[in-house]
Amino acid sequence: MMAVDQFQLAWRQTLEWLKDCDRSAWDGYEVGLLLQKAGIKFNWRLINRTLDTGEHEWQEAQQALLDKVVALGCPDSLAAAIRSIE
């Protein structure tokens, strides 16, 4: 699976989980912000891949998103999807 497909899958799974979980609106807002930041860093990393920059920023954003959804009790499949993004 291509990295873009992996990211889109994790994005969709995160949104579906947020719709179905019993977390507060504030938790959803925080996850949404982290998801948006991860998306920006991911896209920036893809754009700059030829320059070999953006990798560190992407990894930080990916880890922040992962830490938040795990702390909120996301399913293991969602955590695995986020971890699998290359």
Backbone as CSV, one residue per row, in Angstrom:
resi,resn,N_x,N_y,N_z,CA_x,CA_y,CA_z,C_x,C_y,C_z
1,MET,0.844,-1.166,0.000,0.000,0.000,0.000,0.900,1.243,0.000
2,MET,0.559,2.208,-0.814,1.334,3.438,-0.884,1.116,4.269,0.371
3,ALA,2.074,5.117,0.696,1.999,5.943,1.895,0.744,6.818,1.901
4,VAL,0.389,7.348,0.756,-0.806,8.198,0.679,-2.052,7.390,1.024
5,ASP,-2.124,6.179,0.512,-3.265,5.310,0.821,-3.297,4.970,2.310
6,GLN,-2.130,4.729,2.886,-2.046,4.425,4.311,-2.548,5.608,5.137
7,PHE,-2.127,6.811,4.742,-2.550,7.993,5.474,-4.057,8.205,5.349
8,GLN,-4.578,8.068,4.152,-6.011,8.257,3.945,-6.831,7.230,4.735
9,LEU,-6.350,6.005,4.795,-7.031,4.970,5.573,-7.048,5.340,7.054
10,ALA,-5.899,5.766,7.576,-5.829,6.157,8.985,-6.711,7.376,9.253
11,TRP,-6.752,8.309,8.324,-7.592,9.508,8.447,-9.066,9.103,8.567
12,ARG,-9.505,8.246,7.632,-10.904,7.805,7.637,-11.235,7.022,8.906
13,GLN,-10.319,6.147,9.328,-10.568,5.355,10.540,-10.659,6.262,11.768
14,THR,-9.831,7.284,11.810,-9.865,8.216,12.940,-11.204,8.932,12.992
15,LEU,-11.667,9.422,11.846,-12.948,10.131,11.813,-14.111,9.213,12.173
16,GLU,-14.085,7.980,11.670,-15.144,7.017,12.013,-15.135,6.709,13.504
17,TRP,-13.954,6.535,14.061,-13.852,6.249,15.493,-14.414,7.422,16.300
18,LEU,-14.060,8.651,15.896,-14.561,9.820,16.622,-16.085,9.908,16.575
19,LYS,-16.673,9.553,15.434,-18.131,9.606,15.314,-18.812,8.593,16.221
20,ASP,-18.176,7.444,16.431,-18.809,6.349,17.160,-18.393,6.243,18.626
21,CYS,-17.397,7.002,19.050,-16.941,6.863,20.437,-17.719,7.801,21.345
22,ASP,-17.558,7.595,22.614,-18.295,8.398,23.585,-17.431,9.506,24.192
23,ARG,-16.433,9.947,23.460,-15.545,10.996,23.953,-16.244,12.353,23.863
24,SER,-15.746,13.307,24.615,-16.333,14.647,24.617,-16.032,15.372,23.303
25,ALA,-16.793,16.412,23.058,-16.559,17.228,21.866,-15.161,17.836,21.908
26,TRP,-14.702,18.185,23.109,-13.366,18.759,23.232,-12.295,17.743,22.820
27,ASP,-12.451,16.499,23.241,-11.503,15.455,22.829,-11.505,15.321,21.308
28,GLY,-12.685,15.338,20.717,-12.778,15.260,19.261,-12.103,16.432,18.585
29,TYR,-12.268,17.608,19.160,-11.627,18.811,18.628,-10.106,18.680,18.680
30,GLU,-9.584,18.218,19.828,-8.137,18.056,19.963,-7.589,17.030,18.976
31,VAL,-8.285,15.918,18.831,-7.859,14.900,17.863,-7.927,15.470,16.448
32,GLY,-8.982,16.226,16.156,-9.109,16.846,14.843,-7.960,17.784,14.533
33,LEU,-7.554,18.578,15.515,-6.410,19.470,15.308,-5.133,18.688,15.036
34,LEU,-4.919,17.630,15.822,-3.721,16.808,15.607,-3.771,16.099,14.262
35,LEU,-4.949,15.665,13.858,-5.113,15.012,12.567,-4.812,15.995,11.439
36,GLN,-5.302,17.213,11.582,-5.029,18.239,10.579,-3.537,18.552,10.514
37,LYS,-2.895,18.701,11.670,-1.458,18.983,11.689,-0.670,17.839,11.064
38,ALA,-1.063,16.608,11.391,-0.390,15.447,10.804,-0.561,15.443,9.292
39,GLY,-1.744,15.815,8.810,-1.987,15.867,7.369,-1.110,16.891,6.685
40,ILE,-0.974,18.049,7.298,-0.115,19.090,6.725,1.331,18.625,6.699
41,LYS,1.815,18.076,7.792,3.210,17.603,7.853,3.432,16.444,6.884
42,PHE,2.445,15.566,6.757,2.562,14.443,5.835,2.679,14.945,4.399
43,ASN,1.806,15.873,4.023,1.858,16.425,2.661,3.154,17.174,2.418
44,TRP,3.598,17.937,3.399,4.854,18.667,3.259,6.022,17.700,3.079
45,ARG,5.979,16.606,3.807,7.027,15.579,3.677,7.031,14.988,2.264
46,LEU,5.839,14.727,1.713,5.768,14.182,0.359,6.297,15.185,-0.670
47,ILE,5.952,16.447,-0.492,6.417,17.486,-1.418,7.936,17.594,-1.385
48,ASN,8.498,17.522,-0.191,9.939,17.729,-0.023,10.758,16.443,-0.009
49,ARG,10.130,15.355,-0.374,10.846,14.080,-0.309,12.144,14.116,-1.111
50,THR,12.143,14.811,-2.224,13.356,14.896,-3.039,14.444,15.707,-2.343
51,LEU,14.059,16.566,-1.418,15.039,17.371,-0.687,15.449,16.715,0.624
52,ASP,14.804,15.601,0.950,15.067,14.849,2.179,14.844,15.708,3.422
53,THR,13.770,16.508,3.401,13.418,17.304,4.577,11.986,16.992,4.978
54,GLY,11.616,17.404,6.138,10.247,17.222,6.608,10.000,15.909,7.327
55,GLU,10.942,14.995,7.311,10.736,13.680,7.921,10.557,13.786,9.434
56,HIS,11.407,14.572,10.067,11.355,14.703,11.523,10.031,15.338,11.968
57,GLU,9.603,16.396,11.264,8.354,17.060,11.610,7.170,16.115,11.443
58,TRP,7.198,15.302,10.380,6.130,14.328,10.159,6.092,13.317,11.292
59,GLN,7.256,12.805,11.680,7.292,11.798,12.733,6.771,12.356,14.055
60,GLU,7.079,13.614,14.353,6.567,14.239,15.569,5.044,14.366,15.519
61,ALA,4.519,14.806,14.384,3.065,14.963,14.239,2.364,13.616,14.299
62,GLN,2.952,12.604,13.663,2.387,11.259,13.681,2.358,10.727,15.116
63,GLN,3.436,10.918,15.851,3.506,10.423,17.227,2.526,11.164,18.135
64,ALA,2.372,12.471,17.942,1.427,13.245,18.755,-0.004,12.748,18.534
65,LEU,-0.350,12.512,17.274,-1.681,11.986,16.965,-1.865,10.606,17.584
66,LEU,-0.885,9.746,17.412,-0.960,8.390,17.953,-1.101,8.423,19.475
67,ASP,-0.287,9.230,20.143,-0.346,9.319,21.608,-1.733,9.756,22.075
68,LYS,-2.321,10.733,21.377,-3.624,11.264,21.785,-4.733,10.228,21.610
69,VAL,-4.788,9.587,20.443,-5.885,8.634,20.221,-5.735,7.402,21.112
70,VAL,-4.505,6.990,21.390,-4.302,5.863,22.302,-4.724,6.257,23.716
71,ALA,-4.380,7.475,24.130,-4.781,7.942,25.463,-6.299,8.021,25.599
72,LEU,-6.985,8.254,24.488,-8.442,8.332,24.512,-9.110,6.976,24.319
73,GLY,-8.301,5.926,24.193,-8.858,4.578,24.119,-9.276,4.125,22.741
74,CYS,-8.542,4.537,21.722,-8.895,4.118,20.362,-8.701,2.616,20.190
75,PRO,-9.356,2.028,19.203,-9.153,0.598,18.942,-7.723,0.325,18.456
76,ASP,-7.257,-0.870,18.718,-5.905,-1.242,18.291,-5.727,-1.116,16.784
77,SER,-6.788,-1.359,16.028,-6.681,-1.277,14.565,-6.388,0.150,14.113
78,LEU,-6.946,1.133,14.819,-6.670,2.524,14.471,-5.225,2.883,14.809
79,ALA,-4.765,2.485,15.977,-3.375,2.744,16.360,-2.415,2.087,15.361
80,ALA,-2.729,0.873,14.954,-1.888,0.172,13.966,-1.895,0.889,12.629
81,ALA,-3.045,1.413,12.226,-3.128,2.139,10.954,-2.280,3.396,10.988
82,ILE,-2.301,4.102,12.098,-1.489,5.320,12.217,-0.018,4.967,12.236
83,ARG,0.354,3.927,12.957,1.762,3.499,13.018,2.264,3.032,11.653
84,SER,1.398,2.475,10.840,1.840,1.870,9.575,2.145,2.878,8.480
85,ILE,1.797,4.142,8.682,2.049,5.147,7.646,3.549,5.349,7.504
86,GLU,4.038,5.146,6.312,5.486,5.261,6.072,5.880,6.654,5.718
